[in-house]
Amino acid sequence: MSEFEPARNTKNIVLAVVVIAIIAVGGIGGYLLFSNPTTTTTSTGTTTGTTTQTTTAPSITLVILTRHDVAIHSVFESAFLKTDIAKQYGITDIDWKTPSAEYWDDLINAGTVDVCWGGGPTIFDQLMRDGYLQPLTSDKMATAAARVNDSLAGADMKRYDSNGNLIWIAAAISSFGFTVNHAFLDDYSLPVPHKWTDLANATYGSLLPAIPTIAMGNAPDTTSNTRIYEIITQGLGWENGWATLARMAGSAKIYLGSVETQSAAENGEVGISMSIDFYGYVTQSKNPDCEYIIPEGQTIVNGDPIAISATAPHPEAAEAFLDWVLTPEAQSLWLNDNILRMPVMREAFDQPLGQSHPQMYATFNKTVKTVGIDFNDTLSLEINAAFVKYFESVFTDAHTELVQCWDVIVDAYLDGKLNQSQFEYYANLMGQPVTIQDPKTGLDEQFTIEYARAINHDMIYDATYASQVQSRWTAAAKAHYNDVKSQVEALLLALSI
């Protein structure tokens, strides 16, 4: 069990200004973002000279902070509001809030968020560390938690704080892999990959610079793609992982979001897209040319959490919703054709909707038996901010130079001008983590795990420092790619003389 130490939230005041600006500019929309009004109806009547006042139960709008998409909102909201549970607790509406993760703590601080749901363990571990989630200590929560396995496929489905209090419970499970478009691969005579390391092959850069073959999401804009990149750097080792990512990114187009990344394979723009499993399953159902592939021995299974805000204005209603989400009936809703996610409870497949999806049941059984890498959630939490901003700096913001460098290496190799050993040397050199002078210490620092851990707090809470570091990473990456490219060109020139 990973242990997460509490930390004081000292986020830069810029974030608070952004939230205030939302209210100021948004008018009524801003009011709705931060308020959760209830309505009370009163009536009076006169009977034999006596006035009688009757007050109805308050009508609650449950506010849910989430990374889930609108298909999930629609299916779960419609089903829940029809239940006796919703009527019992006076819940008449659900207000879904979907900001990027960096603003979650500000919204919770505003005191209007009831439930936090979806977005992966790292977000929820950060919220737990900083005291933004309420311990689930009631009898109702204990009963709900008992329906969920403590772990599946070696991954925790529940998280406890340092005092042993339950903080979040997985409401669904996910694996991570890639979706291939067989028609695209066949058209360009490209092989079907089965592992992350396959995607580092020069073959997938053979169509450069005109045609990227891979779609990757910019790390700060997609938690699911970020988890894939973390899997690669943890599973293959830090330096080998970044070298693999550099080759992949060199053959790729970088998209600003997981939906856009997934759509690229679905629409045939590329041959391979980074995928969380449910996007892969939906794509398979829409396009028969597509197939979701779990990398052999190179993935993990995540529990996707649900929790209650520490400042929830309606804690009992929030508990009622969480309890309902962890019932077999609600769990089966993940199998709706517009969602196609894996429930965390096997009992979902005993329900009518579950029984109509035998293939998903077979996939569920395969997923829970998946043997993947030994993923370190604590490390992910300790370096996440530095990790995603480094990815953006050296791959997204320096992408033109990266592609040019990779293209020269690939062409030289495929033309027989570089042997295998030379190809590996220059490809690995290209992906070597860069070194910058740290803006605060003045010391030269390569992007190692230790450096990422040391600067992670400042990358979250000091906007000026983060901006300076990112600019230096991008400049260093561009210079590095150009240097490696020049080295290869110089070698090719020498060989031609």
N, C-alpha and C positions, 0 to 999 in steps of 0.2 A: 504493500500500500504506500503510495507516495504521500509525503507529508509536506504541506505548504504553509510556510510561515506567514503570519499577517504582516502587512506593510502599510504604512501611512500613505494615503493618497495625496500627493502634492502636485497634481496635474497643473500644467501651465495655465495661467488665467485666460489664455486665448480660447480654450475650449468653452469656458464659461461664457465668454463674450459671444461665441458662436451661438450658444443656446439662447442667450438673451436676445440676440439679433433675430433668431427664428420667431420669437414671440412678438418682437416689435414689428417685424415686417409682415408676419403672417396674419396679424389681426385675429379674426375669429379662428382661423386655422391654427395659429399659435396657441390660442386659448385651449382648443381641443387637445393639442399635443400634451399639455401639462395639467389638464383638469379632467376629473372624472365625476361629473355631477350626478347626484341622485335626485329623484323627484318624489315629492310627497303631495298627495292629494287629500284635501280635507273637505268635508261637507257638513252642513248644519241642518238640523230639522227641529221642529217644535212639536212636542207631545205633551198635552195637558199643561201647557205653560212652561215646560222645561226644554231647554235647548240641549241637544245631544250632538257632540262632535266625534266624527269617526275619521281615523287616520289609516291610510293604506300602508302596506310594507314598502320600504324604499325600493326603487328600481335601480339595479346595479349594472353599470357598464364595466365589464372586466377588461382591464388594460393588459395586453400581452406584448412584451418586448421580444422580438424574434428575428431570426435570420431565415425562417421558412418563407417559401414563395406563396403567391396568391392562391395557387391550386390547393395547398394545404389549408390556408385560411378558410377558403370557401367550404371545403368538405367538412372540416372539423367544426367550424362555427355552426353550420346548418344543422348538423347532427346533434351537437351539444345543446343548442337552444331549444330543441324539441324534447329534451329529457325531463323527467320529474325532478332530477337533481337541480337543474337550472331553475325550475319553478320554485323548488323548496328554498333556494337561497336568493331568490329575487333577481337572478341574472337575466337580463333581457337583451343584452347586446355585448359584443366583443369589439374592442378597439385595438387593432393590430399596429404596432409601431415597428418599423424596419430600418432604423438608421445603421450606419456602419458601427462596428464594435467599439471604436474609440469613444463614442458618445453614450454608451450604455450607462456608465457610472453616473454621468450628469443627469440622465433621465431618472435613474433610480433615486438620486439625491433630491430630485424635485418632488418626490413623494407621491407619484401617481401610478407607478408601475406595480401591478399585482403579480404577474407571472413572467418568468424568463424561460424561453423555450426554443431550443435549436440553435445550432451554430458551432457545435463541436466542443470537446472537453476543455481546450485551452482558454476560450472565452470564460467559461464557467469557473475554471480553476483560478483565473485572475480575479473574477468577482468574489469568489470565496476567500482568497488571500486578503483582499482589501475590505472585507466585511460587508459586502453588498447583498449577500444571500442569507435568508432566514433558516436557522436549523429546523429540520423536519422532525420534531420530537413528539408530536401528538400521537394518540392511539390511531387516528385515521391514517396518518402518514406511515406509521409502522405497518399497518395492515396493507397499505398500497405497496410499500417497498418489498414486503414479503412475497408479492406475486412475481417479482423480477429476480432472476438469478444474480448472484453476487458478481459473477464473471461469465463471459462467453468468449470462446476462442482466445483465452489468455488475457482478455482485456477487462478492466473493472467496469461494472455496470452501475456502481454506486461510488460516491466519493464522500469521505468523512474528513472533518477538520481535525486540528491537532488535539482537540478535547474529546474526540471520538463521536462527535455529533454528525448525523447524516445531513448532508448539504444538498446534493443533487442525485437524481436517479435517471438512468437512461430510459428514454421513451421510445427509441428506435435504435437500430444498429446500422452501421455502414461499413463497407469495404472500399478500397481505393485502387483504381487501376486506370485503364484507358479504353476508349471506344475506337474501334477501327471501322473504316468504310472500305469494304472489300472491293467495291467497284472502282474506287479511286486507286487503291493499291494495284489492282489488276491492270488498270489503264496505263499505269506507269511502271509496270513490272517490278513492283516493290514487294518485299517479303512481309508476311504477317509477323509482327513482334509478339513475344511472349513474356519478356522481362523488361525492366527499366533499362538495363544495360544494352538490350537490343537496340533501343532508341538512340544510343550513342554511336551507332554504326554509321560509317561514311555514306552508306547507301541512301539514307534518308536526307542527306545533303546534296544528292546528285542532281537535283533539279534547280539548285540555286544558281543565280540569285533571283530568278523569275518566279519560282513556285516553291513556297514553303510546304512542307509535308506534315508538320506537327502543329497542333494548337496548344498553347500553354497560357494559363491565366496569370496576370500580374499579381504577385503574392499579396500585396496589401489589399487587393480588391476581391479576393476569394479565399475563404478559410479552408475550403475543401482542397483546392490546388496547393495551398500552403502546406497542408498536411501531407500531400504527396511529396513535396520537396523535402519536408522533414524526414519522411520515411526513407527517401533516397540518401540523404546525408547521414542519417543514423545507421541505415542498413548496410551501406557500402563503405562507411567511414567518411570522416569530414572532407578530406582533400579529394578522395576518389568520388565522393558524392557531388561536390561542386564541379569537378571536371566533367562528370556525366551530365549534370544540368547544363553546363556551358555548351556541350556538343548538341544536346537536345534543343536548347534555346537558339543555337546557330541555325538549326534546320527548321525552326518554328516561326510562326507569327504569334506575337504576344497580344492577348485580348484582355480587355478591362472588365473581367467578371467571369464567373463559372458558367453562366447560362450562354454567354457569347462563345466561350471556349467550346462548350459541348455542341452548340449549333453548327460550328465549323465542320465537324465530322458528319453530323446528321445531314447537312446540306451539300456535302461533297466538296467543300472548299479545301479541305485537307484530308489526309488519310488516317490520321490518328489524333484524338483529343484526350487530354487529361480528364479523368472522370471520377466522381464519386458514384457509387454503384447505382443509386436510384435514377440518376440522369442517364446512365448507360442503359438501364432497363427500359426507360421511357423511349429512348432513341431506338432501341431494338424493335419496340412495338410500332414505331412510326415508320421506320425505314428498314426493310428486310435486308438491305445491303450492309447494315451495321451490326456489330457484335461487341458486347462488353467483355473485356478480358481482365481477369485478376492475375497480376504478375506472379509467376511461380516462385513461392518462397520469399517474395519481396514486398509484401503488403502487411497491413494490420486490419483488425476489426475495431471500430470505435463504437462506444455507446454515445448516442446523441442526447444531451441532458435536458431535463426539465427541472425547474426550481422555483422558489417563491422569493420575491424581492424582500429585502430586509425592511423596506419602508412601505410595504403593501398596505394600501388604505382599506382593503377588504380581505384580510388574511383568511377568514373562514371560507369565503367564496373561492379564493385562490386555491385553498386546500381541496375544496370540492371538485374544482376543475382538474387539478393534478390527479386526484383519486380516480376520476372518470377516465382520464387519458390512459391510465394503467388498468383498464378493464378489458377483457377479451373483445367485447363489442367495439370499443373505441380503437383498440389495437388493429382490428381487421380493416379499419378505414385506411390504413397505410397501403392497402392493396387495391385501392381505387385506381382505375385505369389512368387517371390523370396524375397520380402520385407514384405508385409502384415503388414504395420503400419497404425495407425489411422491418417488421415489428420486432420488438424486443422479447415479446411473449409468444411461445409456440402456440398457446391456446387461441391465438387469432385465427389460426387455420382450421379451428373447429367451428367457426362461425360461417354462415352462408356465403359471405363474400370470400372468406378464406378458402372454403371448399371449392370455389369456382376458379381457383388459381393453383392447380397442382404443380405447374412448372415453378412457380414462385416458392412453393413449399419445398420442392427439391433443392432449389437454390438456397433457401434458408438453411436447410440441413447441411448443405455443403459449406455455407458461409460460417456457421458456428463451429465447424470442425477445421476451419482454415488454420494452418500453421504458418505464421509469418515471422517477422523480425521481433526482437525484444525491444519494444519501443519505450523510451524514457519520457514519460509525461512531465516529470519535474524539470528536465533539461529544456523541453519545449517551452514551458512557462518562463524559465529563467532567461531565455534568449530570444523569445518570439518577436519582440518589436525590432531588435537589431537585425534579426534574420530576414524579416519581410522587407525591411528598408534596404538591406544590402542587395537582395534579389532585384528589387526595382532599380537600384542604382546601376548595377553592373550588367544586367540583362535587358531590362526594358529601356532605360534611359541611354544606354550605350549600344543599343541593338544594331544599328547600322554598321558600326565598326566591328561588332562581333560577327555578323553575317559575312562581311567582307573577308575577315580573317579566316573563318571556317571554310568559306568557299575556296580560297586559295589552297588550304591544306587538303580539302577533299578532292579538288580537281587534280592536284599533283599526285595524290595517292591513287586515284582511280585511273589516271593516265600512266601509271607505272613509274613515275618520276621519284616517288618516295616509296621506300620499302615499308614493311609493317612496323619495324622498330622505329623508323624515323617518323612515320605517321603517329604512332602512340606518343612519341616524345613531344612533338609539336602540339598535338591535340591536348595532352595533359598540361603542357606549359600554358596554353591558351586559357585553360580553366582554373589555373592556380589562383587562390584567393589573393586579392590585391593588398598592397601596403600603402597607408597614408600617414601623414603627420597628424596626430590627434589635436584638435583645436584647443583643448584645455591643458593637456600635459606637455604638448610640444614634442612628444616622443613618436618615433616611427612605429606604427602598429599594423601588423598583418591581421586580416580578418580570421582569427582563430576562435575556437569555442570560448577560450578564456577571455579574449577581448570582447566578444559578443556579450558574455555574461557581465563583464565589468561595466559596459556602457548601456546596458539594456534600460536601466531606470531613466537615465538622461535622454535616451531616444524616445521615451514615452512622455516625459514631463518637462523637458527643456527644448522647446521648438526651435530656438535659434541654434543650439548645439546640433540638434538632429539635422537641420537643414545644411549646416556647414559640413557635417560628416558625409551626408549623402552627396553633396556637390563634389567633395574630394574623392569619394569612391568612384563616382561617374567619370571624373577627369582621369583618375588613375587607370580605370578600366579601359577607357578609350585609348590612352597612351599605350597600355599593355597590349591590347589587340593589334594596334598599328605596328608595334615593335615586333611581335611574333610574326605578323604578316610579312614584314620587311625581312626578317630572318629567313623565312621560307623562300621568298622571292630571290634573295641573295644566293641561297643555296642552289636554286633552280638555274639562276644565271651562270653560276660557276660550273654547274654540270653541263651546260650547253656550250661552253667555250671549248 
